[in-house]
């Protein structure tokens, strides 16, 4: 999963497929292209990758599921850690634009882009 972080308002938003998502102050925006893998974000955005499996494990822990099946937390406070990383500015899966608006090309990747 990719998240947008706005350095101005410090809001974090999940990218959505073919739907422009904006931070609270509007300075940062982005969306997944039609393939659900490549994304378009504003030039000011920091893109954060969040490991879906670690998120699912954390959800199961907080819902009591893991405790019920005998899996114990991994830290001293009883919490599971989430794995996240900052996606580099030159990532081939991220396109940066001054203006983040959907275009016809965003719906399907061309053969040149691997789609």
C-alpha positions, 0 to 999 in steps of 0.5 A, a space after each residue: 500500500 502507498 500512502 501520501 505524506 504532506 510536509 505542510 499539514 503532516 496529513 497522511 492519506 491512502 492512494 486510491 485507484 483512479 481517484 485523486 486523493 488530497 491531503 487536508 491542506 490540499 498541497 499534496 495529491 495523488 492516485 494509483 493509475 489503472 494498473 493499481 501499481 503505478 502512481 501519480 503524486 504531486 511533486 511535494 509529496 512524500 510517498 510511504 510504502 506500508 507492508 500490507 501483511 504487517 498491517 494485517 498482523 497488527 489488525 489481527 493482534 488488536 482485534 484479539 485474533 492472534 492472542 486467541 491462536 497463541 501468537 504473542 506480540 513482538 515488543 515489550 508493550 504488547 504491540 506488533 510493529 508495522 513495516 513502512 519505508 520512504 519510497 525514493 524520488 526516482 522510483 519507476 513506479 511513481 510519476 511526479 506532476 505539478 498538477 495531479 489530475 487524471 488523464 486518459 493515459 492514466 487509466 491504462 498503461 502503454 506498452 512502453 510502461 510495461 502494461 
